[in-house]
């Protein structure tokens, strides 16, 4: 039986530290156009490093579109914004076959999904067929046009937005699609000082221009080093315990929230929690994951994967309430 070589956390920390300049440069470029929104920027970088997708929920005007456009500019990669509407068709998203009279056959016309960064604006306004087409792209990193399957660009990141206020004329996202989002981030209002800075920049014409600071090769290098970040077996057990607590809350002494949960988080949530925690540690310059890394990203990883019961809706309890209770009661290693 071959023994596993010991983990050299010190060497991993050195490799992580060598990449911090790139991350600082990325944050500095985004800071030229974004005021505040540190959590939003941080979670976008977590998703980028983890090769995952992000669902943003917030009222209009909170720089959600600007954030992803700026990130795409800093990486010098193709960006496409898709305005999801009830009359949108799958062909409008992935492309279609067009008959060429001169060639006497059908030619493929690729849709806007063939880009590195996709902003699916108000994703819940699109009908089920469009959401299913996007589901294949998000999970398989490929789309089917006619009888042929085409791989998507790499890297490929979907950033979708939802308006939590206006729900008329929307199609709720199915649980299968929600589960494909690594993170669901709630974007809040800026502070009074931050909003004053936003107003000053616009009134004074102080608009920054985001420049390219990294390329696709650099992103692959960041991801490769992030995959080396050490996750201790006890931390892995903690991740699994948090996810299981959403399924069997009574086994963890959480009898109060048990009636609020219809279905707990899936195994994909445990995988996502591990990947996001590792990226979170990497962004903070550490070569290992701590339980606090797990707790910091757990709300964004779990809130959209916990299906609430009718009792929870009647009591006006949210998925965040459930996740908060789980984080408070599951023992930390």
N, C-alpha and C positions, 0 to 999 in steps of 0.2 A: 504494500500500500504506500503510495507516494504522499509524503508530508507536504502540507501547504507552507510555502515560504513565509517567514514573518513579515508583517506589514511595517514598512519604514515610514512612519507618520512624519518624521522630520524631513525626509526627502520630499514627501508629498507637499508639505507646508512650503518648502522652498519653491517647488514648481508652481504652486498656487500664488505665492507672493510675486513671482516673476510676471504673472499675467495681470496683476492689479493695475498697472499703468494703462493697459488697454481699457479696463472697466472704468477707470477714472476719466479717461478721454471720452468714452461714450457718454457718461453722465454729464460731463462738462458741455458736450455738444447739445445734449437734450436740454440742459439748463439755459441755453441761449434763447429758447422759445417757450419753455415751460416754467411756470412759477409755482413752487410748491409741488404737489402731486408726487412726493418722494415714494410713497407706497406704490403708486401706479407704475412709476419708472422701474422700481425694484422688482415688481412682479412681472413686468414685461421682460426684464433681463433673466429672471428665473425661468420663464417660459422659453425664452430663446436658447438658454444654455441646456435646458431639459428637453428641447425639441418637442414642446407641447403647445397646445392652443389655449387661448384666453377668452373668457366671456366677461364683458364689462357691463355693469348695470349702474346707470346714473342718469340724472336729468340732462337735457340738452345744454350745451354751452360749457362743459367741464373739461374741454381739451382732449377728449378721448380720440377723436380723429387726428388731431394735431400730434398727439403722442406717437401714434403708430406711423404717421407720415414722416415724422422727424427721425424715428428709429430706422426706418427704411433708408432715409437719406444718409444717415451716419454710416450705414453699412453698404451704401451704394448698390442697392438691390431693387428689383422691380416691385412696385407697389400698385395695387388696384383697389379702388373703392367700389363696392357693389351696394346700391341702394335697394334693399329688399322690399318688395311691394307685393300685394295680393295677386297681381297679374303676371308676376315673374314666372318664366318657364325654365325647366332644367337646361334647355339649349342656350338660354341667355347666360347661363353660368358656366357650363362646361364646353359649349360649342356644339356644332352640328355638321352634318354632311350636306354639301352644296353641289348640285349638279353642274358640271362644266360642259357646255355644249361643244366647245372646240375639242376638248379631249374625249368627249363622249362617255364620261363616267363621273362618279361622285368624288369630290375632293373634301378633305377635312378642313374645317374652319374652326380653329381652337378658340375657346372662350376666355374670358378674363381670369378664370381660375388658374391659368398657367402663369403665375407670378410667384415671387417669393413671399410677399406679405399681402394678405387679403383682409380688407376691412369689410365685414359683413354688417352693414349698418341696419339696425332695427331688424335683426334676423327673425324675430318672431312674427313679422308681418308676411313672411313667405309661406305658401301652402306646403303641404306634406311632401309632394313630389320634389320640390326644390330642396327642401331640407334633407331628403333622402340622398339626393345627388351630392350635396355638400358632405353628408355623413361618410360616403365612400372616400371622398377626397381627403377628409380629415384623418380617417383611420388607416386607409390603405396607401395614402400618398399617390393615388392614381385615379383616373377617371376612365369611363367606358364611353366611346363614341362609336355608334354602330356596333360592329363585331370586334372592334379593336380596343385594346386597353393601352392607355398612354400614361407614362410616369410623369409626375409633376416636378416642378422646379425644386431645387434643394439649395438652401434650407426652405422650408415651407411652413408658414405660421399663419393661422387664422385668428383674427381678432374680431369678435362679434360684439355688438352692442345691443342692449335692451333698454327701453324707457320704462321705468317702474311705475310711472304715473298713468300714462294713457294706454289702456288695454283694449279699447274698442277696435274691432277689426283685426285682432291678432290671433295667431295660431300658437298655442303653448308648445314649447319644444318638448319632444318626447324624451323619456328618461334615457333611452339608448343614445340619443345625440348629446344630451347634457353630460353623460358619462365620458364622452370623448374630449371634453374640455378639461385640461389639466387644472385650470384655476378659474374660479368665478370671483371677480374683484368688484367690490362696491366702491364707486368713485363718489367722494363727497365734495362738499363746497370748500373753497379755500378759506383761510383765516382772513380776518379784516385787513391785516398788514399785507398778506399775499395778494388779496384782491386789489388793494391800492396800487401795488406794484404792477399788476396787470393793466389797470387803467392808465397808469403813468406811461407804460411802454407804448400803448396804443395811441394815446394823445400826443406823445412826444415823437412818435415815429421811430422808436428804438426797437426795431425788429431784427433779431439775429438771423444769420444764415447758417444752417446746419451743413457742415462739411463732412466728407467721408473720412473716417478715421480707421476703419477696419474693412476687410473684405471677407469673402466666403471662406478662404483658407484659414484666416484668423479665427473665425467662428468655429470651424471644425477643431482647431487646436484648443480653444477654450473648452469645448465640449469634451474632448479627449482627456484633458487634465481634470475637469470636474468629475469625470467618471472614476478617477483614482481616489477621490476624497473618501476617507475611511468612515464606514458606518459600523459601529460596534454591535455585536450580537444583542446586547441588552437594549440598544436603541432600536434595533430591528424588531425585537419583541414588543417594545413600547408602541411602535407604529402599528403592528398587528393588533395589539390590545385596544388601541383607540378605535380602529375600524370595527373590531368585533363588538365593542361597547355600543356602537350604533345599531347593531343587529340584535344583541342579547343584553339590553341594558340591565335587566334584573340580576343577571349573573355578576354584575359589577356594582350592585347595590344602588342602581339608579332607577328605583321603582317609580319615582315621581314622573320621569320623562318617558317611561315605557309606553303609556297609552298614547303618547304624541307621535310615535314612530310607526309608520305603515311598513316601510322597507328601509333597511339600513344600507350603508355604503357597500359597494361591490369590491371584489379583489383588485379591480383596476384602481380603486381609490387608494389601496395600500401601496400599490406600485407607484402611483403618482405622488403619494405623500413621501415616499422614500426618495424619489427623484427630485422633488421640489425642495426637500430638506437638504439634500446634498448640494443643490445649486445655491441655496440660501447660505450655507456655510462657505461655499466657494466665493460668493460675492463679498463675504466679510473677511476673506483672507485666511481662512482656517483650512487645515488639511484633514479635519475630522468633523463629524456631525454631533451636535449636542442635543439633548432633549428640548432645549429652548428653541433650536432651529425647527424642530418638528412642531412645537406649539405655535411658533410664529406663522407658519404657512398652513397649519391645519384648517383654520376657518375657510380660507380660499379653496382648499382642496376638497373639503367635505360638504360645504353648505349646499351645493347643488346636487349632491349625490344622496342626500337623506330625504326620503319621501315621507311627508307628514300625513298624519291621519286627519279625518274630519274633526276629531276632538281638538286637535291642535289648532285647526282653522277657527273652530268655535271659540276657543280660548284666546285667539289672536296671538298664538305662540309661533315663533319663526324657527327656521332651521338653525339660525345662529344661536338661539337659546339652547337648542339640543346640543350643538357642538360645544358651546361654552360649558354646559354641565358635564359633558364627557371629559373635557380637558381639566375641569376642576376636581373630578373624582377618580380618574384612572391614576394609579400610583406612578410617580416619575422615578425612573431608575437612577 
